[in-house]
Amino acid sequence: EVQLVESGGGLVQSGGSLRLSCAASGFRFGAYTIGWFRQAPGKEREGVSCITNSNGRLLYADSVKVRFTMSADNAKNTVFLQMNSLKPEDSAVYYCAAVQIIGLLRFCPQKNEYHYWGQGTQVTVSS
């Protein structure tokens, strides 16, 4: 059974940091691209970052570049999203998702391309 389980969300003040984790199981982790998405109330789900585990290629949305860092621990089938200098507009439910892609991507896959999704973790940034 494929599972993606996010954790690490919470309430933080503006300027603070959080580290999200996404633990994956049930598929060959190294053959997948993992993405982070977020969805705020009343808004579309938007891509934040992605990593292609076969080659380590990282891509970020412009809105989070410099502030967010994605990484992967292939031995533990886990990806992380380190979020620094958080802003109230970063508040959202954060999801991780997986798609079987191993190429050298120029752009993160679109949300409708992903095969598997986690249940999400809430991030709230107070001003």
Secondary structure, DSSP 8 states (H G I E B T S, - for coil): --EEEEE--EEEETT--EEEEEEEESS-GGG-EEEEEEE-TTS--EEEEEEETTTTEEEE-TTTTTTEEEEEEGGGTEEEEEE-S--GGG-EEEEEEEE---S--SS---GGG-SEE---EEEEEE-
